[in-house]
């Protein structure tokens, strides 16, 4: 699995859907949406995307059977991410760009913080935890299930936060700003 494919699968698993006849991606951030469409068009030579706006997010999708078949074939090769650091990082980055929250706690000298991600899918979070440790040495933990039956992945240790921020540059504008503040405080 190449890095572009890994990033697309990461986005689709975090904020998308893959059905028998359609691939869809949903996100509130216009930059992430444009970047996803550009990457998808380049990777699959597909120019069929339109952005739809609904009350809570932006949506795009593709109903070409050839594309859906290719996406499903790539998704089946997800275990290859254990062998490819660059692809694994793109997969991780897409998941965190779509799903994470960066908590900053103002202190006298900068910030403390943590990075969190929630999901109903514990297996997906466990897979991400394995990739974080294997490729970056980051020790993330999963908590839950919580009241609403979701699980929470957390990165809290300063060393792990620093490694994350130095190696996984989030593209979501607000998350990127918080990530930089957190890294500056740790350094």
PARODREN-400594 format. One record per residue (C-alpha): x, y, z; residue in one letter; residue number from 1. Coordinates in steps of 0.02 Angstrom, whole numbers, padded with zeros to 5 digits. Layout:
BEGIN
u = X; v = Y; w = Z; res = A; n = NUM
...
This chain:
BEGIN
u = 00000; v = 00000; w = 00000; res = X; n = 1
u = 00075; v = 00166; w = -00051; res = X; n = 2
u = 00065; v = 00323; w = 00058; res = X; n = 3
u = -00077; v = 00402; w = -00045; res = X; n = 4
u = -00182; v = 00245; w = -00034; res = X; n = 5
u = -00148; v = 00232; w = 00153; res = X; n = 6
u = -00202; v = 00412; w = 00180; res = X; n = 7
u = -00362; v = 00387; w = 00082; res = X; n = 8
u = -00406; v = 00229; w = 00179; res = X; n = 9
u = -00367; v = 00322; w = 00342; res = X; n = 10
u = -00487; v = 00462; w = 00296; res = X; n = 11
u = -00623; v = 00342; w = 00239; res = X; n = 12
u = -00611; v = 00239; w = 00399; res = X; n = 13
u = -00614; v = 00394; w = 00509; res = X; n = 14
u = -00743; v = 00507; w = 00424; res = X; n = 15
u = -00803; v = 00409; w = 00275; res = X; n = 16
u = -00899; v = 00260; w = 00214; res = X; n = 17
u = -00868; v = 00117; w = 00096; res = X; n = 18
u = -01022; v = 00023; w = 00038; res = X; n = 19
u = -01052; v = -00099; w = -00105; res = X; n = 20
u = -01083; v = 00039; w = -00230; res = X; n = 21
u = -01017; v = 00202; w = -00158; res = X; n = 22
u = -00869; v = 00283; w = -00070; res = X; n = 23
u = -00908; v = 00438; w = 00033; res = X; n = 24
u = -00810; v = 00561; w = 00139; res = X; n = 25
u = -00884; v = 00684; w = 00265; res = X; n = 26
u = -00792; v = 00824; w = 00354; res = X; n = 27
u = -00828; v = 00999; w = 00420; res = X; n = 28
u = -00661; v = 01069; w = 00363; res = X; n = 29
u = -00656; v = 01132; w = 00183; res = X; n = 30
u = -00465; v = 01117; w = 00172; res = X; n = 31
u = -00467; v = 00933; w = 00220; res = X; n = 32
u = -00610; v = 00903; w = 00098; res = X; n = 33
u = -00518; v = 00987; w = -00048; res = X; n = 34
u = -00357; v = 00894; w = -00005; res = X; n = 35
u = -00450; v = 00728; w = 00002; res = X; n = 36
u = -00531; v = 00757; w = -00167; res = X; n = 37
u = -00365; v = 00809; w = -00248; res = X; n = 38
u = -00276; v = 00657; w = -00176; res = X; n = 39
u = -00416; v = 00540; w = -00228; res = X; n = 40
u = -00421; v = 00610; w = -00405; res = X; n = 41
u = -00232; v = 00593; w = -00423; res = X; n = 42
u = -00227; v = 00417; w = -00351; res = X; n = 43
u = -00375; v = 00343; w = -00444; res = X; n = 44
u = -00380; v = 00453; w = -00600; res = X; n = 45
u = -00559; v = 00496; w = -00555; res = X; n = 46
u = -00637; v = 00668; w = -00585; res = X; n = 47
u = -00814; v = 00633; w = -00527; res = X; n = 48
u = -00814; v = 00719; w = -00357; res = X; n = 49
u = -00931; v = 00857; w = -00303; res = X; n = 50
u = -00944; v = 00936; w = -00131; res = X; n = 51
u = -01116; v = 00942; w = -00051; res = X; n = 52
u = -01153; v = 01047; w = 00101; res = X; n = 53
u = -01273; v = 00984; w = 00233; res = X; n = 54
u = -01314; v = 01054; w = 00406; res = X; n = 55
u = -01169; v = 00975; w = 00499; res = X; n = 56
u = -01030; v = 00944; w = 00372; res = X; n = 57
u = -00970; v = 00939; w = 00194; res = X; n = 58
u = -00993; v = 00780; w = 00095; res = X; n = 59
u = -00918; v = 00706; w = -00061; res = X; n = 60
u = -00934; v = 00538; w = -00141; res = X; n = 61
u = -00902; v = 00427; w = -00290; res = X; n = 62
u = -01018; v = 00291; w = -00355; res = X; n = 63
u = -00905; v = 00216; w = -00488; res = X; n = 64
u = -00899; v = 00027; w = -00468; res = X; n = 65
u = -00717; v = 00020; w = -00527; res = X; n = 66
u = -00665; v = 00142; w = -00390; res = X; n = 67
u = -00764; v = 00055; w = -00252; res = X; n = 68
u = -00686; v = -00112; w = -00303; res = X; n = 69
u = -00509; v = -00037; w = -00299; res = X; n = 70
u = -00539; v = 00043; w = -00128; res = X; n = 71
u = -00601; v = -00121; w = -00054; res = X; n = 72
u = -00449; v = -00212; w = -00124; res = X; n = 73
u = -00331; v = -00084; w = -00047; res = X; n = 74
u = -00423; v = -00091; w = 00120; res = X; n = 75
u = -00393; v = -00280; w = 00126; res = X; n = 76
u = -00205; v = -00245; w = 00120; res = X; n = 77
u = -00208; v = -00140; w = 00279; res = X; n = 78
u = -00090; v = -00260; w = 00370; res = X; n = 79
u = 00046; v = -00200; w = 00251; res = X; n = 80
u = 00052; v = -00042; w = 00356; res = X; n = 81
u = 00153; v = -00140; w = 00484; res = X; n = 82
u = 00294; v = -00147; w = 00356; res = X; n = 83
u = 00290; v = 00028; w = 00283; res = X; n = 84
u = 00329; v = 00174; w = 00398; res = X; n = 85
u = 00287; v = 00313; w = 00274; res = X; n = 86
u = 00119; v = 00236; w = 00228; res = X; n = 87
u = 00080; v = 00200; w = 00411; res = X; n = 88
u = 00113; v = 00382; w = 00457; res = X; n = 89
u = -00004; v = 00443; w = 00319; res = X; n = 90
u = -00140; v = 00323; w = 00380; res = X; n = 91
u = -00116; v = 00383; w = 00560; res = X; n = 92
u = -00114; v = 00566; w = 00507; res = X; n = 93
u = -00277; v = 00549; w = 00411; res = X; n = 94
u = -00363; v = 00467; w = 00560; res = X; n = 95
u = -00302; v = 00601; w = 00681; res = X; n = 96
u = -00340; v = 00745; w = 00560; res = X; n = 97
u = -00520; v = 00685; w = 00551; res = X; n = 98
u = -00552; v = 00623; w = 00727; res = X; n = 99
u = -00433; v = 00692; w = 00858; res = X; n = 100
u = -00447; v = 00830; w = 00985; res = X; n = 101
u = -00294; v = 00916; w = 01053; res = X; n = 102
u = -00320; v = 00975; w = 01231; res = X; n = 103
u = -00208; v = 01120; w = 01285; res = X; n = 104
u = -00196; v = 01165; w = 01468; res = X; n = 105
u = -00118; v = 01337; w = 01496; res = X; n = 106
u = 00021; v = 01334; w = 01624; res = X; n = 107
u = 00140; v = 01467; w = 01689; res = X; n = 108
u = 00270; v = 01413; w = 01561; res = X; n = 109
u = 00174; v = 01363; w = 01406; res = X; n = 110
u = 00052; v = 01219; w = 01391; res = X; n = 111
u = 00024; v = 01042; w = 01448; res = X; n = 112
u = -00089; v = 00937; w = 01345; res = X; n = 113
u = -00150; v = 00776; w = 01273; res = X; n = 114
u = -00209; v = 00710; w = 01107; res = X; n = 115
u = -00371; v = 00610; w = 01105; res = X; n = 116
u = -00471; v = 00515; w = 00977; res = X; n = 117
u = -00640; v = 00431; w = 01000; res = X; n = 118
u = -00721; v = 00288; w = 00907; res = X; n = 119
u = -00853; v = 00154; w = 00927; res = X; n = 120
u = -00731; v = 00037; w = 00840; res = X; n = 121
u = -00606; v = -00026; w = 00969; res = X; n = 122
u = -00517; v = -00133; w = 00838; res = X; n = 123
u = -00480; v = 00021; w = 00732; res = X; n = 124
u = -00407; v = 00113; w = 00882; res = X; n = 125
u = -00305; v = -00041; w = 00932; res = X; n = 126
u = -00234; v = -00050; w = 00756; res = X; n = 127
u = -00182; v = 00134; w = 00766; res = X; n = 128
u = -00103; v = 00106; w = 00938; res = X; n = 129
u = -00001; v = -00038; w = 00866; res = X; n = 130
u = 00058; v = 00070; w = 00720; res = X; n = 131
u = 00103; v = 00216; w = 00835; res = X; n = 132
u = 00211; v = 00102; w = 00943; res = X; n = 133
u = 00289; v = 00001; w = 00801; res = X; n = 134
u = 00340; v = 00148; w = 00691; res = X; n = 135
u = 00364; v = 00289; w = 00816; res = X; n = 136
u = 00383; v = 00209; w = 00988; res = X; n = 137
u = 00230; v = 00305; w = 01050; res = X; n = 138
u = 00135; v = 00226; w = 01194; res = X; n = 139
u = -00047; v = 00271; w = 01173; res = X; n = 140
u = -00184; v = 00197; w = 01282; res = X; n = 141
u = -00365; v = 00150; w = 01249; res = X; n = 142
u = -00498; v = 00183; w = 01379; res = X; n = 143
u = -00678; v = 00126; w = 01381; res = X; n = 144
u = -00805; v = 00085; w = 01334; res = X; n = 145
u = -00878; v = 00248; w = 01399; res = X; n = 146
u = -01063; v = 00280; w = 01433; res = X; n = 147
u = -01105; v = 00305; w = 01250; res = X; n = 148
u = -01012; v = 00143; w = 01207; res = X; n = 149
u = -00865; v = 00232; w = 01128; res = X; n = 150
u = -00681; v = 00205; w = 01159; res = X; n = 151
u = -00551; v = 00338; w = 01185; res = X; n = 152
u = -00371; v = 00333; w = 01125; res = X; n = 153
u = -00256; v = 00451; w = 01223; res = X; n = 154
u = -00077; v = 00509; w = 01205; res = X; n = 155
u = -00027; v = 00598; w = 01366; res = X; n = 156
u = 00158; v = 00571; w = 01404; res = X; n = 157
u = 00264; v = 00723; w = 01356; res = X; n = 158
u = 00393; v = 00615; w = 01267; res = X; n = 159
u = 00257; v = 00530; w = 01165; res = X; n = 160
u = 00170; v = 00695; w = 01127; res = X; n = 161
u = 00335; v = 00767; w = 01066; res = X; n = 162
u = 00368; v = 00617; w = 00952; res = X; n = 163
u = 00190; v = 00628; w = 00884; res = X; n = 164
u = 00201; v = 00815; w = 00849; res = X; n = 165
u = 00372; v = 00801; w = 00767; res = X; n = 166
u = 00324; v = 00656; w = 00653; res = X; n = 167
u = 00139; v = 00675; w = 00616; res = X; n = 168
u = 00106; v = 00850; w = 00551; res = X; n = 169
u = -00082; v = 00872; w = 00554; res = X; n = 170
u = -00157; v = 00966; w = 00408; res = X; n = 171
u = -00320; v = 01023; w = 00490; res = X; n = 172
u = -00283; v = 01210; w = 00518; res = X; n = 173
u = -00347; v = 01222; w = 00699; res = X; n = 174
u = -00268; v = 01057; w = 00751; res = X; n = 175
u = -00104; v = 01105; w = 00669; res = X; n = 176
u = -00100; v = 01269; w = 00767; res = X; n = 177
u = -00132; v = 01177; w = 00932; res = X; n = 178
u = -00004; v = 01046; w = 00886; res = X; n = 179
u = 00129; v = 01181; w = 00859; res = X; n = 180
u = 00087; v = 01263; w = 01027; res = X; n = 181
u = 00100; v = 01096; w = 01115; res = X; n = 182
u = 00267; v = 01056; w = 01032; res = X; n = 183
u = 00338; v = 01229; w = 01072; res = X; n = 184
u = 00292; v = 01205; w = 01256; res = X; n = 185
u = 00372; v = 01034; w = 01264; res = X; n = 186
u = 00535; v = 01092; w = 01184; res = X; n = 187
